[in-house]
Amino acid sequence: MSRFLLLMAHSIRRARTMVLLTGLLLAAFQVMLVFVARFIANSGGFEQLTALLPPFARELMGPYLTSFMSFAGIISAGYIDLGVLGALVAVVVAIGTVPAAEVESGFVDLLLARPLPRRWIITRSILVMLLGTLTMLTMMVLGTWLGLEWLAPRTAKWPTPKLVLSLAANLGLLMLSWGAVALAVGAVSRRRSVASALVGFLAVTGYLLNYVARIWKPARSVAWLSPFRYYAPFDLVMGFSIPLQHVLVLATICILGCAAGYVLFARRDISH
């Protein structure tokens, strides 16, 4: 067990800078959103923003538009923004493909030269992924809370703690599902760059597929293949609960991806 703890400590040290910098950046983004929402609220500009949106955007957002054109809606948008999604998915993919990087560098050869079970390498990656995800989302939530405490007008209606935590939890489950996909791909890849590029391509394709399915009915027949299909932050902002089926699908992706990582890494040939 002491060897496993040393491996964990080594992996956390390697990932901490990336995780902490991303968390700080996203926390600062949440504070900035509060500042922006405060400016719009003080100038009475939410109605003007709605009027400035082009018709296709109003049609695309539908009933969600009213919920987002408010002080609480602007704050909530930070958990849905494409840049935020991209940054978080990129971090978990980087963590999930660590086994491929260690095979490529020969570090796995050094590890397995000692009495270290292969499964510990995958277990380590899963735990680091969980810790990294929890750390970044916690920093985002703290950024939201600090921004509201410092900058929110007294008359503004804050997003409820339940809404913020639900958005963060839903986002975290989406991240872990892509991290599990990256772990499965990384468990059989010899090059980290190849594994990361493949998962990145799948993530972009899945996002675009889910986006197109909202406006083009034929795409809905295959949209169920995208994990983004089961990411439902808009429902949360509207005051609805996330469908249990969506949670179960994302959780199943996480479990199957991690299980595939164990099996594939145990059976692969890591010799150079």
Backbone as a ProteinNet text record, in pm:
[ID]
protein_1_A
[PRIMARY]
MSRFLLLMAHSIRRARTMVLLTGLLLAAFQVMLVFVARFIANSGGFEQLTALLPPFARELMGPYLTSFMSFAGIISAGYIDLGVLGALVAVVVAIGTVPAAEVESGFVDLLLARPLPRRWIITRSILVMLLGTLTMLTMMVLGTWLGLEWLAPRTAKWPTPKLVLSLAANLGLLMLSWGAVALAVGAVSRRRSVASALVGFLAVTGYLLNYVARIWKPARSVAWLSPFRYYAPFDLVMGFSIPLQHVLVLATICILGCAAGYVLFARRDISH
[TERTIARY]
82.5	0	85.7	202.3	290	336	358.1	397.5	284.4	161.9	48.1	35.6	55.2	46.8	156.8	274.2	382.4	346.5	285.7	242.7	135.8	41.7	-61.9	-0.3	91.6	154.9	230.6	299.3	372.5	277.3	165.2	69.2	0.3	-31.1	-94.7	-0.2	127	224.7	233.1	225	235.2	110.3	-4.9	-130.8	-172.6	-111.4	-164.4	-159.6	-50.5	-40.2	-150.4	-171.5	-275.7	-413.6	-439.9	-571.3	-593.8	-495.4	-512.4	-522.3	-440.6	-447.6	-582	-629.4	-760.6	-870.5	-863.7	-963.1	-962.9	-844.3	-835.1	-890.6	-859	-908.4	-1060.5	-1117.3	-1262.7	-1330.3	-1266.4	-1320.4	-1321.6	-1213.1	-1208.1	-1315.6	-1342.4	-1446.9	-1583.7	-1607.5	-1734.6	-1749.6	-1640.7	-1644.7	-1673.8	-1610.8	-1632.5	-1778.5	-1838.7	-1978.7	-2069	-2037.6	-2115.9	-2102.3	-1979.5	-1957.1	-2040	-2037.8	-2114.5	-2264.3	-2311.9	-2453.6	-2494.1	-2404	-2431.7	-2443.8	-2352.4	-2356.3	-2486.2	-2524.9	-2648.1	-2770.4	-2771.2	-2885.6	-2898.5	-2786.6	-2791.7	-2834.5	-2804.2	-2842	-2976.8	-3039.9	-3169.5	-3163.9	-3058.1	-3034.8	-3078.1	-3137.8	-3175.9	-3282	-3378.5	-3480.4	-3418.5	-3321.3	-3256.1	-3175.8	-3109.8	-3033.7	-3124.7	-3240.1	-3335.3	-3379.6	-3403.2	-3448.7	-3339.1	-3213	-3102.6	-3070.7	-3118	-3089	-3156.4	-3087.8	-3149.2	-3261.1	-3355.5	-3470.2	-3430.8	-3325.3	-3288.9	-3240.3	-3173.2	-3126.6	-3245.2	-3345.4	-3464.2	-3536.9	-3543.7	-3610.9	-3533.5	-3399.6	-3316.7	-3329.2	-3327.1	-3332.7	-3474.9	-3573.1	-3712.2	-3743	-3807.4	-3845.7	-3727.1	-3608.8	-3492.1	-3446.6	-3486.3	-3435.1	-3468.2	-3591	-3632.9	-3552.4	-3524.7	-3450	-3307.5	-3244.4	-3105.6	-3092.5	-3196.1	-3190.3	-3231	-3159	-3181.3	-3048.3	-3044.6	-2920	-2875.3	-2966.2	-2931.3	-2897.4	-2963.1	-2935.9	-2796.3	-2750.1	-2615.3	-2512.3	-2533.8	-2440.9	-2440.4	-2556.6	-2566.9	-2501.4	-2496.7	-2438.8	-2291.9	-2225.5	-2085.6	-2062.6	-2164.1	-2152	-2194.5	-2230.2	-2276.4	-2188.4	-2111.8	-2030.2	-1940.7	-1930.5	-1852.2	-1704.2	-1652.4	-1512.9	-1486.1	-1579.9	-1566.7	-1571.3	-1666.9	-1676.6	-1547.2	-1496.6	-1375	-1256	-1240.2	-1127.1	-1134.1	-1250.5	-1264.2	-1247.7	-1307.8	-1292.5	-1146.4	-1078.1	-936.5	-852.5	-881.7	-804.5	-827.9	-953.9	-978.8	-926.8	-926.8	-868.3	-718.1	-653.7	-509.9	-478.7	-561.9	-540.5	-571	-678.2	-718.4	-619.4	-541.4	-446	-305.6	-292.7	-161.7	-102.7	-181.6	-122.2	-52.7	-111	-46	85.1	86.7	210	318.1	278.7	377	431.4	348.3	397.8	493.3	457.5	539.9	677.7	680.9	807.3	888.9	825.9	894.8	881.4	804.7	787.4	715.1	623.6	552.2	648.8	750.6	849.3	916.4	946.7	1008.1	911	784.4	684.6	665.5	648.2	617.9	741.7	859.2	978.5	974.9	883.7	860.6	728.5	705.4	580.4	459.2	422.5	310.3	206.1	88.7	-15	-53	-79.5	-117.4	-244	-333.9	-461.3	-440.8	-331.3	-306.7	-281.7	-224.6	-198.1	-329.3	-426.6	-558.5	-632.7	-626.2	-692	-637.5	-505.7	-443.1	-500.9	-513.2	-565.4	-709.1	-788.6	-929	-935.8	-855.8	-858.6	-808.7	-702.9	-652.7	-757.5	-826.6	-932.2	-1045.3	-1083.7	-1188.9	-1145.9	-1023.8	-974.4	-962.3	-912.4	-899	-1033.3	-1130.2	-1264.7	-1327	-1317.2	-1373.8	-1306.1	-1175.6	-1102.8	-1145.3	-1150	-1184.5	-1327.7	-1420.6	-1560	-1580.5	-1508.5	-1516.9	-1467.6	-1358.7	-1306.9	-1404.6	-1472.6	-1574	-1688.5	-1737.3	-1848	-1805.4	-1682.9	-1633.2	-1621.4	-1577.7	-1571.1	-1708.5	-1809.6	-1946.8	-1992.4	-1967	-2011	-1939	-1806.9	-1731.4	-1774	-1796.9	-1842	-1975.7	-2067	-2198.3	-2186.1	-2101.9	-2084.8	-2023.9	-1930.8	-1860.5	-1932.3	-1995.7	-2038.8	-2189.2	-2264	-2406.4	-2483.4	-2570.6	-2656.4	-2749.9	-2787.2	-2873.9	-3010.9	-3054.8	-3189.2	-3189.2	-3070.2	-3062.8	-3104.4	-3169.3	-3208.6	-3097	-3034	-2921.9	-2970.1	-2887.2	-2918.5	-2913.1	-3002.7	-3008.4	-2887	-2845.1	-2735.1	-2762.9	-2889.1	-2924.6	-2898.7	-2932.8	-2911.6	-2762.7	-2682.6	-2538.7	-2474.6	-2508.1	-2449.8	-2497.6	-2623.5	-2675.1	-2605.3	-2583.1	-2510.9	-2368.3	-2302.7	-2166	-2161.7	-2258.9	-2261.9	-2288	-2380	-2410.4	-2289.3	-2220.3	-2098.7	-1988.9	-1977.7	-1877.3	-1901.2	-2026.5	-2057.7	-2024.7	-2050.4	-2013.3	-1861.8	-1788.3	-1642.1	-1589.6	-1643.5	-1595.2	-1628.1	-1740.2	-1773.1	-1669.9	-1628.8	-1524.6	-1388.5	-1365.6	-1241.9	-1233.5	-1347	-1349.6	-1325.7	-1381.2	-1353.5	-1204.6	-1145.6	-1002.6	-918.9	-962.3	-889.5	-890.3	-1005.2	-1014.5	-926.7	-928.8	-845.7	-697.8	-665.7	-527.4	-470.9	-559	-513	-459.7	-494.1	-447.7	-357.6	-333.9	-254.8	-108.2	-21.4	122.1	166.7	85	118.8	7.5	46.2	-53.1	-116.6	-38.2	-91.1	-200.9	-183.7	-283.8	-411.2	-394.1	-509.4	-586	-513.6	-578.8	-650.1	-585.1	-647.1	-774.7	-772.7	-890.4	-1005.9	-978.1	-1084.9	-1133.4	-1041.7	-1081.9	-1172.8	-1139	-1223.8	-1362.4	-1366.6	-1495.3	-1577.5	-1510.1	-1581	-1639.4	-1560	-1608.9	-1723.3	-1706.2	-1811.7	-1939.7	-1924.9	-2041.8	-2112.7	-2035.6	-2097	-2172.7	-2107.8	-2172.1	-2296	-2287.1	-2401.3	-2520.2	-2494.5	-2602.6	-2658.7	-2572.1	-2615.8	-2703.4	-2657.5	-2732.7	-2867.3	-2870.4	-2994.6	-3105.8	-3069.1	-3170.2	-3247.4	-3185.2	-3249.4	-3273.7	-3221	-3238.2	-3284.8	-3410.2	-3471.2	-3400.7	-3353.7	-3285.9	-3165.8	-3098.9	-2980.8	-3018.6	-3146.4	-3187.3	-3183.4	-3186.8	-3185.4	-3050.4	-2943.7	-2811.2	-2755.5	-2828.2	-2778.5	-2762.1	-2831.3	-2819.6	-2679	-2597.9	-2461.6	-2370.6	-2409.4	-2326.5	-2353.6	-2248.9	-2270	-2329.3	-2304.6	-2361.3	-2514	-2567.7	-2713.4	-2775.3	-2697.7	-2747.8	-2699.8	-2642.9	-2603.6	-2714.1	-2787.6	-2911.9	-2910.8	-2816.9	-2815.3	-2931.7	-2981.9	-3092.5	-3216.1	-3240.4	-3354.5	-3339.8	-3216.5	-3193.5	-3221.5	-3174.9	-3197.1	-3346.2	-3418.8	-3563.2	-3640.4	-3571.5	-3636.6	-3678.7	-3642.1	-3676.3	-3560.6	-3590.7	-3487.5	-3427.6	-3303.2	-3240.4	-3308.1	-3347.8	-3407.6	-3313.1	-3367	-3285.7	-3215.8	-3281.3	-3222.6	-3092.1	-3086.6	-2965	-2850.6	-2881.7	-2779.7	-2727.9	-2818.2	-2778.9	-2693.5	-2726	-2647.3	-2504.7	-2489.4	-2355.9	-2278.3	-2347.3	-2281.4	-2238.8	-2321.9	-2287.9	-2165.7	-2157.7	-2039	-1914.4	-1924.2	-1810.5	-1767.6	-1864.5	-1833.3	-1775.6	-1839.2	-1791.7	-1653.6	-1631.1	-1500.7	-1389.9	-1416	-1316	-1293.6	-1401.4	-1387.9	-1308.1	-1335.3	-1259.2	-1112.3	-1084.1	-945.3	-872.2	-937.2	-876.3	-846.9	-948.5	-935.6	-831.5	-839.9	-750.4	-605.6	-585.5	-448.3	-388.3	-471.8	-422.1	-378.6	-442.1	-416	-315.4	-280.5	-198.2	-50.7	20.4	165.5	230.9	305.6	365.9	514.6	562.9	706.1	734.5	852.2	892.5	967.6
-121.6	0	126.3	119.7	236.8	272.8	170.7	198.1	268.2	225.4	288.9	435.1	462.1	599.9	686.2	628.8	703.2	734.2	636.9	658.9	767.5	764.7	868	1005.6	1013.8	1142	1195.5	1106.1	1146.3	1199.6	1131.9	1172.6	1303.6	1320.5	1445	1562.8	1543.6	1651.5	1691	1594.1	1623.7	1695.7	1666.6	1723.4	1850.4	1878.5	1985.7	2122.8	2153.1	2285	2305.8	2206.3	2215.7	2230.4	2150.7	2153.4	2286.4	2331	2453.3	2576.8	2583.7	2699.1	2704.1	2587.1	2583.8	2623.8	2573	2608.4	2756.5	2816.6	2960.1	3041.7	2999.8	3070.8	3067.4	2950.1	2937.7	3009.2	3009.7	3085.6	3234.9	3283.4	3424.2	3454.7	3358.7	3376.8	3390.9	3314	3324.9	3462.6	3512.4	3646.4	3750.7	3736.1	3830	3827.8	3708	3698.9	3774.6	3767.4	3843.5	3992.9	4036.3	4178.5	4219.7	4135.5	4164.9	4169.1	4070	4066	4188.2	4232.1	4352.1	4474.6	4487.2	4602.5	4603.6	4487.4	4480.1	4510	4455.8	4478.4	4625.5	4690.2	4831.9	4921.6	4879.2	4960.3	4921.4	4818.3	4772.8	4718.5	4647.2	4606.1	4466	4391	4253.6	4250.4	4343.1	4347.9	4388	4480.3	4522.8	4409.6	4328.5	4215.5	4117.3	4092.1	3999.6	4050.8	4181.7	4239.9	4237.9	4241.3	4243.3	4106.1	4001.2	3867.4	3844.9	3782.5	3754	3651	3650	3558	3411.2	3367.6	3225.9	3187.3	3282.5	3253.9	3241.4	3326.2	3316.3	3184.4	3144	3017.7	2899.5	2907.3	2797.2	2780.6	2892.2	2885.2	2864.9	2914.3	2893.5	2943.8	2860.9	2905.2	2927.7	2878.2	2898.9	3043.5	3119.9	3255.4	3343.2	3335.5	3420	3389	3261.1	3222.2	3273.9	3277.7	3320.8	3472.6	3542.8	3688.2	3746.2	3707.5	3755.9	3752.2	3813.3	3814.6	3672.9	3590.9	3452.8	3371.9	3402.3	3329.1	3355	3481	3513.2	3438.6	3432.9	3360.9	3212	3155.9	3013.2	2978.9	3076.2	3050.5	3012.9	3047.7	3011.5	2861.9	2786.7	2641.2	2573.3	2654.6	2601.2	2649.5	2753.7	2816	2714.2	2725.6	2631.8	2634.4	2753.6	2762	2689	2700.2	2628.7	2478.3	2433.9	2291.3	2241.1	2317.3	2275.3	2265.6	2363.7	2362.5	2244.5	2219	2110.3	1973.5	1956.4	1828.5	1806.8	1913.1	1899.9	1852.6	1902.4	1861.9	1715.1	1670.2	1530.5	1435.7	1480.5	1398	1385.9	1495.5	1491.1	1395.4	1395.4	1303.8	1160.1	1141.3	1006.9	939.1	1016.9	957.4	944.4	963.9	947.3	807.7	698.2	566.1	557.2	619.6	619.3	696.5	809.1	887.6	808.5	731.8	655.5	536.5	478.9	374.1	434.3	549.5	615	652.8	701.6	745.3	631.9	513.5	401.3	399.5	495	500.2	376.4	321.7	200.8	83.7	76.2	-30.6	-23.7	96.9	113.4	76.3	112.6	79.7	-71	-136.9	-279.5	-364.9	-303.2	-376.6	-406.3	-339.6	-362.8	-438.5	-496.4	-571.6	-478.4	-420.1	-327.2	-380.2	-414.3	-466	-361.8	-407.2	-314.6	-236.8	-301.4	-234.7	-108.1	-101	17.4	139.9	118.7	231.3	293.4	208.1	258.9	317.9	251	303.1	440.2	454.8	584.8	692.7	662.2	760.7	799.1	701.3	729.3	821.5	792.6	873.8	1015.8	1029.6	1163.3	1239.9	1170.3	1233.4	1282.2	1199.6	1238.9	1359.5	1354.3	1465	1592.7	1580.7	1697.8	1759.8	1675.5	1724.4	1794	1730.9	1789.8	1922.6	1929.1	2052.5	2166.7	2141.3	2248	2296.1	2203.3	2243.8	2316.6	2274.7	2344.9	2487.8	2506.9	2642	2725.5	2663.4	2735.8	2782	2692.7	2726.5	2835.5	2825.3	2929.2	3063.1	3059.3	3181.8	3245.4	3160.8	3211.9	3276.5	3208.5	3258.8	3387.5	3391.7	3512.1	3628.8	3602.1	3708.5	3766.1	3678.4	3724.7	3804.6	3759.6	3830	3967.8	3978.9	4105.2	4201.3	4149.4	4235	4239.7	4142.9	4135.8	4252.3	4318.5	4423.6	4364.6	4447	4398.6	4354.4	4417.5	4385.9	4268.1	4219.9	4112.6	3979.4	3898.6	3764.4	3666.3	3611.7	3520.6	3383.9	3313	3171.2	3095.7	3004.6	2932.4	2840.4	2815	2719.5	2583.3	2540.9	2412.7	2414.2	2525.9	2535.7	2532.8	2610.2	2615.3	2479.3	2414.3	2282.8	2178.1	2188.3	2093.6	2111.6	2237.7	2263.5	2209.7	2231	2181.9	2029.4	1964.7	1818.4	1760.2	1821.3	1774.9	1790.8	1904.5	1928.7	1829.7	1800.9	1705.4	1566.2	1525	1392.6	1384.7	1493.6	1497.5	1488.4	1562.1	1557.2	1416.8	1352.1	1218.1	1117.2	1137.5	1045.3	1056.6	1179	1195.9	1151.8	1170	1120.1	968.9	901.8	755.9	709	781.2	749.1	765.2	874.1	897.9	788.6	742	636.3	507.2	473.1	351.5	362.1	479.3	498	499.3	567.1	574.8	441.5	350.5	219.8	132	164.3	82.2	159.4	288.4	370.9	372.8	382.1	394.9	540.5	628.8	769.5	851.6	933.9	1017.5	1115.4	1169	1266	1204.6	1078.6	1010.3	987.9	943.1	918.4	1047.9	1156.2	1284.2	1338.5	1325	1374.8	1297.9	1167	1086.6	1122.7	1134.2	1168.8	1310.8	1401.6	1538	1542.7	1463.9	1455.4	1401.5	1298.2	1242.5	1344.5	1422.1	1520.8	1631.7	1682.1	1787.7	1735	1612.8	1553.3	1534.6	1486.8	1467	1597	1702.8	1832.8	1886.2	1880.3	1931.1	1848.5	1718.8	1632.5	1669.2	1691.2	1728.4	1866	1957.3	2091.8	2086	2011.6	2002.4	1934.6	1838.1	1764.2	1853.2	1969	2059.3	2128.8	2144.2	2220.5	2137.3	2014.2	1928.4	1790.9	1759	1638.2	1509.1	1493.8	1368.1	1336.3	1438.6	1414.7	1358.6	1370.4	1322.6	1170.5	1103.2	956.7	900.2	981.4	935.8	1021.1	1123.6	1213.7	1143.1	1030.9	958.4	903.5	899.7	850.5	950.5	1075.5	1180.2	1194.1	1190.9	1216.9	1354.7	1450.1	1583	1580.2	1477.2	1463.5	1452.6	1401	1374	1477.3	1586.5	1698.6	1801.9	1824.6	1902	2024.3	2117.6	2235.3	2330	2332.1	2422.7	2387	2256.6	2214.5	2261.9	2257.9	2302.4	2451.2	2530.8	2675.2	2707.3	2625.7	2645.5	2603.3	2538.3	2496.3	2351.3	2276.2	2134	2049.7	1927.3	1833	1763.3	1719.1	1642.4	1506.1	1461.8	1328.1	1221.1	1131.3	1026.1	943.6	926.2	849.7	912.3	1044.9	1113.1	1087.5	1094.6	1068.8	925.8	832.8	691.5	665.2	731.4	711.6	761.4	882.2	936.1	850.8	805.6	719.5	587.1	534.7	409.4	427.6	542.3	569.7	571.7	636	640.3	500.6	417.5	283.8	196.9	200.4	118.1	163.2	294.8	344.6	303	312.8	272.4	121.7	45.4	-100.3	-140.2	-73.6	-102	-67.6	39.9	76.5	-33.1	-89.6	-199.6	-319.6	-361.3	-481.9	-462.4	-351.2	-328.4	-310.3	-242.1	-221.1	-349.6	-433.9	-560.2	-655.8	-644.9	-738.6	-685.7	-559.7	-502.6	-539.8	-531.4	-552.7	-415.2	-390.8	-259.8	-258.5	-369.1	-375.4	-286.6	-228.4	-140.9	-219.6
0	0	0	66.2	68.3	-73.4	-158.7	-297	-372.1	-345.8	-411.5	-368.5	-240.4	-191.5	-252.6	-269.2	-335.2	-480.2	-548	-686	-692.1	-598.2	-592.3	-570.2	-474.9	-445	-566.9	-636.6	-756.8	-863.5	-883.9	-987	-950.4	-822.7	-778.8	-797	-765.6	-785.6	-932.6	-1021.5	-1164.3	-1215.7	-1156.3	-1206.7	-1134.6	-1019.5	-934.9	-1000.9	-1072.1	-1134.5	-1237.1	-1321.7	-1424	-1360.5	-1258.5	-1193.1	-1120.9	-1044.6	-966.1	-1055.4	-1159.2	-1248.7	-1321.2	-1365.6	-1431.3	-1333.9	-1210.9	-1110.2	-1079.1	-1065	-1038.4	-1154.5	-1275.7	-1393.3	-1399.3	-1373.2	-1379.9	-1263.2	-1146.5	-1033.9	-1065.6	-1127.7	-1167.8	-1272.1	-1359.6	-1460.1	-1393.8	-1286.8	-1215.8	-1152.1	-1093.7	-1034.6	-1142.8	-1258.6	-1367.9	-1413.9	-1416	-1455.9	-1358.9	-1230.1	-1132.4	-1159	-1190.1	-1222.3	-1344.7	-1447.7	-1568.8	-1538.4	-1461.5	-1427.2	-1344.6	-1256.7	-1177.2	-1266.7	-1360.1	-1452.6	-1532	-1583.7	-1664.4	-1577.7	-1454.4	-1365.9	-1328.5	-1299.3	-1259.9	-1374.8	-1498	-1614.2	-1672.8	-1610.7	-1660.7	-1800.8	-1832	-1969.4	-2006	-1914.6	-1948.1	-2058.5	-2052	-2156.6	-2290.6	-2286.5	-2410	-2472.6	-2388.5	-2440.2	-2512.1	-2454.2	-2516.5	-2652.9	-2660.9	-2787.5	-2894.5	-2851.1	-2946.9	-3005.3	-2941	-2992	-3126.9	-3220.7	-3350.9	-3336.4	-3427.8	-3417.7	-3406.4	-3480.4	-3475.7	-3336.3	-3266.1	-3130.7	-3035.1	-3052.3	-2967.1	-2990.6	-3116.8	-3149.3	-3093.8	-3100.1	-3052.3	-2901.6	-2828.2	-2682.7	-2631.4	-2706.3	-2669	-2528.9	-2446.8	-2312.1	-2219.4	-2258.8	-2174.2	-2174.4	-2275.6	-2293.5	-2173	-2125.7	-2014.3	-1888.8	-1866.5	-1746.6	-1748.1	-1866.3	-1873.8	-1881.2	-1925	-1929.8	-1795.3	-1691.3	-1555.5	-1481.9	-1363.9	-1286.7	-1254.2	-1202	-1167.8	-1292.1	-1404.5	-1527.8	-1580.8	-1572.2	-1617.9	-1533.6	-1403.5	-1315.1	-1350.3	-1373.3	-1404.5	-1536.2	-1628.8	-1760.7	-1752.5	-1642.3	-1627.1	-1621	-1583.4	-1575.2	-1705.6	-1805.2	-1932.8	-2047.8	-2022.4	-2126.4	-2195.6	-2327.9	-2407.1	-2368.5	-2338.1	-2297.1	-2167.4	-2073.2	-1945.4	-1967.9	-2049.8	-2080.7	-2144.6	-2241.2	-2310.3	-2217.5	-2127.8	-2035.1	-1940.4	-1885.4	-1788.6	-1854.3	-1971.1	-2040.8	-2079.5	-2120.5	-2157.8	-2039.7	-1920.4	-1802.3	-1769.2	-1769.6	-1734.1	-1842.4	-1967	-2073	-2052.6	-2013.1	-1986	-1871.9	-1769.6	-1657	-1698.3	-1774.6	-1814.5	-1906.4	-1981.9	-2076	-2016.2	-1886.2	-1820.8	-1842	-1835.5	-1861.5	-1996.8	-2098.6	-2230.5	-2225.8	-2153.5	-2141.8	-2069.2	-1969.6	-1892.1	-1971.2	-2057.1	-2146.9	-2248.5	-2302.8	-2403.9	-2349.4	-2223.4	-2164.7	-2103.8	-2089	-2026.5	-1875.2	-1819.2	-1674.5	-1621.7	-1702.7	-1660.5	-1642.8	-1727	-1712.4	-1575.7	-1530.8	-1399.4	-1287.6	-1306	-1204.1	-1191	-1305.9	-1303.5	-1277.2	-1272.8	-1231.1	-1081.4	-1012.3	-869.7	-854.1	-737.4	-717.5	-706.4	-820.8	-825.9	-923.6	-878.1	-969.9	-1075.4	-1195.8	-1303.6	-1269.5	-1198.5	-1170	-1086.8	-1010.6	-930.4	-1018.2	-1135.1	-1225.6	-1272.6	-1303.3	-1344.6	-1224.9	-1110.6	-990.3	-955.4	-965.8	-941.2	-1031.2	-1160.7	-1256.5	-1224.4	-1184.6	-1149.4	-1028	-925.7	-804.1	-830.5	-909	-942.4	-1023	-1112.2	-1191	-1100.1	-1004.5	-910.4	-827	-774.8	-693.2	-774.9	-898	-983.7	-1017.3	-1049.3	-1081.2	-961.5	-844.2	-722.5	-690.2	-707.3	-676.6	-767.6	-898.2	-992.3	-973.7	-952.7	-935.3	-803.5	-699.4	-571.7	-585.3	-660	-681.6	-762.9	-859.3	-936.1	-846.7	-762.9	-672.3	-574.5	-522.3	-432	-504.8	-631.2	-709.5	-726.5	-750	-761.9	-631.9	-520.5	-389.8	-353	-373.3	-339.8	-427.6	-555.8	-644.6	-601.5	-562.4	-516.1	-386.7	-296.1	-169.1	-189.8	-281.1	-301.6	-393.6	-498.4	-608.3	-632.2	-585.9	-620.4	-559.2	-637.7	-581.2	-475.6	-380.8	-272	-323.6	-430.2	-481.5	-579.1	-616.4	-716.6	-655.2	-736.9	-695.1	-727.6	-625.1	-644.4	-693.6	-767.1	-792.3	-660.8	-640.6	-513.9	-498.1	-374.2	-353.5	-416.9	-413.1	-473.4	-623.6	-689.5	-833.8	-867.3	-795.1	-822.8	-800.9	-689.7	-661	-761.4	-805	-904.2	-1038.9	-1077.9	-1202.5	-1195.2	-1080	-1063.2	-1064.3	-998.6	-994.7	-1132.4	-1206.5	-1342.3	-1433.7	-1419.6	-1497.3	-1458.7	-1329.7	-1284.6	-1339.1	-1345.2	-1398.4	-1547.3	-1619.7	-1762	-1778.1	-1696.7	-1702.1	-1677.3	-1574.8	-1540.2	-1649.8	-1718.9	-1828.1	-1940.2	-1973	-2075.5	-2022.7	-1895.1	-1837.1	-1843.4	-1822.9	-1831.9	-1975.2	-2071.8	-2212.3	-2240.4	-2190.1	-2210.6	-2143.9	-2028	-1958.5	-2039.7	-2097.1	-2177.3	-2302.1	-2366.9	-2485.9	-2448.1	-2339.4	-2295.5	-2250.5	-2207.6	-2160.2	-2272.8	-2398.3	-2510.7	-2606.1	-2577.5	-2668.6	-2627.1	-2726.7	-2700.3	-2703.1	-2756	-2764.9	-2700.7	-2605.4	-2539	-2635.7	-2727.7	-2823.1	-2908.1	-2946.1	-3027.4	-2945.8	-2822.2	-2735.6	-2709.4	-2677.1	-2649	-2772.3	-2887.9	-3011.4	-3044	-3022.9	-3052.2	-2960.1	-2830.8	-2736.6	-2762.4	-2794.3	-2827.6	-2949.6	-3049.7	-3168.9	-3133.5	-3049.4	-3007.7	-2929.5	-2843.2	-2762.8	-2850.1	-2943.8	-3033.2	-3119.7	-3170.6	-3252.8	-3172.8	-3049.1	-2964.5	-2932.9	-2907.9	-2877.9	-2999	-3114.8	-3236.3	-3272.2	-3251.8	-3281.2	-3193.7	-3066.2	-2975.7	-3011.3	-3053.5	-3091.9	-3217.1	-3318.3	-3443.5	-3420.6	-3328.9	-3303.7	-3248.9	-3192.1	-3139.7	-3250.8	-3366.5	-3474.1	-3599.4	-3601.8	-3720.4	-3674.3	-3700.6	-3647.4	-3687.4	-3813.5	-3847.8	-3758.9	-3706.4	-3622.4	-3486.3	-3447.8	-3315.7	-3305.7	-3419.6	-3416.9	-3372.3	-3385.7	-3343.3	-3229.6	-3187.5	-3083.9	-2950.2	-2930.8	-2803.9	-2781.8	-2886.1	-2872.2	-2801.2	-2795.7	-2736	-2586.8	-2502.1	-2358.7	-2332.4	-2422.5	-2403.7	-2411.5	-2471.6	-2480.5	-2340.9	-2247.1	-2112.2	-2011.1	-2063.4	-1979.3	-1989.1	-1880.8	-1888.8	-1797.7	-1814.4	-1727.6	-1752.9	-1877.5	-1908.2	-1826.8	-1808.9	-1727.9	-1583.9	-1531.9	-1394.9	-1380.3	-1476.5	-1470.7	-1481	-1555.7	-1569.1	-1444	-1349.9	-1226.8	-1223.8	-1328	-1331.8	-1278.2	-1247.1	-1203.9	-1325.4	-1310.5	-1417.2	-1425.6	-1544.3	-1554.8	-1500.1	-1421.1	-1361.7	-1469.3	-1583.5	-1693	-1740	-1743.3	-1785.4	-1687.7	-1560.7	-1458.3	-1469.8	-1489.7	-1498.8	-1622.5	-1732.9	-1855.8	-1835.7	-1780.9	-1757.6	-1657.4	-1552.7	-1454	-1516.5	-1607.2	-1676.2	-1765	-1833	-1915.5	-1828.6	-1712.4	-1619.8	-1578.7	-1539.8	-1491.1	-1602.4	-1719.6	-1830.8	-1879.2	-1883.9	-1925.7	-1830.7	-1701.1	-1601.5	-1606.4	-1619.7	-1628.4	-1751.7	-1864.6	-1986.8	-1967.4	-1893.9	-1866.3	-1790.6	-1689.8	-1613.4	-1704	-1779.7	-1861.2	-1971.9	-2042.5	-2155.6	-2110.3	-1999.7	-1953.4	-1898.8	-1839.8	-1786	-1897.6	-2014.3	-2123.4	-2226.7	-2221.3	-2327.1	-2308.8	-2417.5	-2416.6	-2408.9	-2303.4	-2284.4	-2318.4	-2370	-2404.2	-2523.6	-2528.5	-2639.3	-2746.1
[MASK]
++++++++++++++++++++++++++++++++++++++++++++++++++++++++++++++++++++++++++++++++++++++++++++++++++++++++++++++++++++++++++++++++++++++++++++++++++++++++++++++++++++++++++++++++++++++++++++++++++++++++++++++++++++++++++++++++++++++++++++++++++++++++++++++++++++++++++++++++

